[in-house]
């Protein structure tokens, strides 16, 4: 997948670096709420997805001396909002991944599935430092 987060179609990035741990998903939701405001039409969806993506980082990426963080970015494009969640990645980073439909009885594995279902576009890439980026675009509703 392409490095969509560096394209010029997004401006006014907000960012927060969080310590990866049990509180990180909640802190990510709080950051999104402060950036978008309580009345933003996409707030609930963006909060849910950012919490899922940050939780994936907390659960699946090993903590190392250099890698006890996750960065949440939110940018604004023309009629969309983009979320970019960045973590230190894994030693053997998978360049691409595809959200899968979880089985009904599974208790885990819904994060990317939820992100793909709620967002307009979803992707990932590994940057030159080996950091994993998972991004989502959310279409703004048409003005009434």
N, C-alpha and C positions, 0 to 999 in steps of 0.2 A: 504494500500500500504506500501511497505517496506521503511525503512530509507536508501535509496540508496545513499544519499550524504555522508555517512560516510564510504562507502566501499573503499577499498584500490585501486580500479581501477582508481581513479582520483588523480592527483597530481598537484602541482604548482597552488594552489588556489589564485586568486586575489579577493579582497573584498572591498566594499565601503558601508558605512552606510550613508543613506540619510534621511533628514527630510521629512516626508510624507506631501505632498502638491502638488499644481499644477505644480511645477517645477521638481518634483521627476522623472517622466518618462523621461524628457529630460536629466536630469543629469545621469540617468541610461544608456541611449543610449550613452552619452559622455564617461562614464566610460568603457563601452564595446568597443567603438571605440578605446580608448587609450590602452586597454589591447590586442585587436586583431590586431590593425593596419588597416589602410584604405584599404589595398589590400587583406585582408584575405578573402577567398572564402565564408565563412559563416557570415561575418560581417553584411550584410543587414538583413538576417533572424534572427540572434541572437539579433541585436538591436531592431527589430520589436517586437519580443516575450518578451524581457525583459521590454520594454516600456509597453506592454499590461499587463504583470503580476504586475509590479509596480503600474500601474494605478488601477488595481483591488484592491490592498492593500489600495491605497488612497481613493477609492470610497466606499469600502465595510467594512473596518475594522475601528471601532470607535477609535477616538483619546482619549487617557487617559494620565494622568500625566506621567506614565511610558512608554507609547506606541506611541510616536510621531515619529517613525523611521521605516525604511524598509532597510534591508540589501540585497545587491546584491552580489552574488559570482559567479565566473566563474572559472572552473577548466578544466584541460586537461587530457584526457584519451588516450588509445591506439586507434587512428583513430576516436575520437569523442571529442566534446566540451560539457561540462555540465554547465548549468545555474541553480542556486539555489537562489530563492527569498524568503526571510524570513521576517515575520512581527510578531507583538505581538499576533496575533490571536484574536479570539473572545471569549467572556465568555462561550458560548456554541459551542465549536469548533466541526465542522463536521469532523470526522476522514478522510473520503474519499469524493471525489466529482468527477463527470464525466462531461467532456465538453459536451455541448449540441449544436445542430445545431440551430442557431437563425432563426427566421422567417424573410422573406425578408424585411418586413416593419419596423422591430425593429431597433431602433437607437443604442441600447446598447446590451451587452451580447455576444460580439464576441471574447473577449480576450482569453479565454481558447480554444475556437474552433480554432482560428488562431494558437495558440501554439501547439495544437494537430496536426493540418494539416501540419505544417512546420517542426516540430521536429520528431526525430526518436522514442523517448519514452517520456512520460510525467507522472508525478505522484505527490502525495502530502503526507505529514504526519505531525502529530503534535508531537513535541519533548517533553521531560520530563518537560520543563519549560512552556509548553503550547504555544510555538511559532509555527506558521504554516510555513512549507516549501513547496514551489511549485518548482519542478525541471523539467528540460527538457534536453534531450541529442540530439545533432545534429551530424550526421555522417559526417566526413570529406570526401570530394570527393577522389576517387581513384587517386593515382599519375599517371600522363601521361607519 
